[in-house]
Amino acid sequence: MSNIEEKKPSDLLPEEKSLLETFKNEGLLEINKISEADIFSWFNLYLSGRSYKEIAEITKANYNHVLYMADRHSWFDRKMGHFNNISKRLTLKIEQVKLESQDFILDLIMAMHKKYGQNVVDYLKTNDDDHLKKIDYKGLDKYFKSIEALAKISVKPLPPYSDDINNSNPSVHIHLGDSEVTRKDSNTVEIKSRPSIEDLAKAKKDKQT
């Protein structure tokens, strides 16, 4: 079994370690005068970012007493544990906010589907421009921004939006039944109608004749 003493994590400065060692060697003078209330007050100041010297000055305590209690009760190690717990709680809160934000943005997207989708479908069925005139294209731009926002906060990120119109894979697609709406760039939306089975059969028959 090793006789080497394991060193505790510490943020004591070299001169503070020297002072502490001297204080121990001189018999821990007046150490019995320290109360639990003193220790509690000193440790709270330490957690708030005060140095050991500042703690002694603020509370008018013996500097050696503060150093001794910090070393004896492993303040530095406890502070790191405290900050680690805060970090974990923050991470959980951030993930919760992300999920709530995703849910909210999805609701916005679904609302826009409902608001604009039928107009697009009606236009594709009738070729009547009046249906397209009912669409607020500024509002439609917010739709795409909602999709981009969703991609940024997703746990598994969606493919990023690109302004490159030469990209062979359009970044945003809206599927509306047998039609497809594709954003080609920041100012252009393309609407394509997929041919039905009947249309494909007719085209094949015409080609044969």
N, C-alpha and C positions, 0 to 999 in steps of 0.2 A: 504493500500500500504506500502511495506517494506521500511524503511529508511536506510537499510544496503547497503552500497556501494559495488557494485560488483568489485572484484579484477581483474585487467587485468593480463593476462599471462605476466610473466617477468622473465628475467634471471639476474637481478641485484643482486649482492652479498649483504649480510646483511650490510656490511660496506658502500657499495655504496648507499644503500637505506637510511642509516643514513646521509651520506653526502648530498644526494639530499633533504632530509627533512630539514636539517639545511640551505641549500641554499635557499629553498623556504621561510623559516621563516625569513631569513635575507633580503628578498625583491627582490630576483632574480637579483643580481647585474650585470650590464652591459649586460643584456640579449638582449637589443635592438641592440647590435653590431653584432649579429649573422646574416649572410646573407643566402640566399637560396643556394648559391653555397657552403657555408660551410656545411650546412645540407646534401646536395647531396653528397659531398665528404666523410663526416663522415659515412653516411649510406652505401655507396658503400664499404668502408673499413670494416664495420660491416658485410656486406653480405659475404665478402671474408674470414671471420673468425677471424678478429681482435677483441681484447677485447676493452672495453670502455677506459681503461687506455692507451692501445697501440694507439688507435685512437687519443687521446689527445696528446700523445708524438710525433706521426708521423706528425701531422698537426700543432703542437705547439698551440693547442687550450686550452681553459679553461676546465679542467676536469669536473667541475660542469655543464658547458654548454652542454657538450656531454651527460652527464647523464640526464639532464633535457629534451633534445630533444628526446633522446631514450625513455624516459618514456612518454612524451607528445604525440609522434607520433606512439607509440606502435611498436617499431622496432622489438621486439622479435616475436610478433604476425604476423607481415608482413613478417618476414624472414621465419617463419614456413609455411605461405601461399605460399611464393615463392618456397620453397623446395618441397612443396606438388604438385605444378604445374609442376615442373621439373620431379618429380616422375611419374606423370600421363603421361607426354609426353614420358618419357623413356619406360613406360609400353606399350604404343601404338606402339612405334618404334620397341620394342622387338617382339611384336606380329606380326607386319608387316614383320620383317625379318624372323620369324619362318614360316609364310605362304609362303614367297618367297622361302625359303629353301626347304620346303615341295614340292613345285611345281618343283623346280630344281631336287630334288632327284627322284621324280616320273618320270620325263623325262629320267633320267639316267636308271631307272628300265625298262621303256618301251623300251629304246634303247637296253638294254641287252636282253629283251624278243625277240626283232626282230633279234638280232645278233645270239643268241643261240637256240631260240625256234624251228626253222625249222629243225635244225640238230637233235634235240631230237625227233621231230615228225617223221622225215624220218627214224631214227633208229628203232623206235617202229613199223613202218610199214614194214621194210625190214630186221631187225636184222643184218644189215650190219655195222660192227664195224668201217668202214671208216667214217661214219657220226659222230661217237663219237670222232674220232681222230681229227676232225676239231674244237672241242670245246677247248677253252683255259680255263682250270680249275682254273688257278690263277685269270683270269678275272671273272670267275663265283663266286669265293670267294668274290670279290668286290661287286658282286650283292647282296649277303647275308648281307654284311656289310652296303650296302645302305639301305636295308630293316630295319636293326637294327637302323641305324641313323634316318630313318623316324619315327620309333616307339618312339624314345627318344624325338623328337621335336613335335610330334603330339599333338594337343590340347586335343584330346581324345586318349590316348596312346594305341598303338596296343599291343597284348600279347607279353611280353618280350621273347627274344631268350634264350633258355636254352641249355647247353651242356649235360644235363642229357639224355642219350640215352634210359634210362628206362622209361622216361616220356611217358605215353600212348598217349599224345596229341602232335605230332610233332609241333615245333614252327614255321616252315616256310613251306609253300606249294606253288608250282607253278602248275597251272592248264593249261594244253596244250591239248585242245580238249578232246579226250577220254583217255588221259594219265595223270599221276600225278608224279611230281618230288618232293621228300621230302629230306630235309637235316637232316640226322640222327645224325651227330656230326660235329665237325669242319673239319674233313677230309673225310667224306663219304656222297655221294649223292645217293639216291635210286630212280630208275625210275620204275614205275609200269604202266602197261597198263590196263585200265578198260575193262572188257569183253563187247562186243557189245550185242544187243538184240538177234542177230542171234546166237552168241556163247552160250548165256544162254539157248536159245531154244534147240540147238543141245545137250548141256550137259544134259538137262532134259530128252530129248528123249533117249539118250544113257543110262541114268540111269534106265529108265523104261524097256528097252530091256535087 
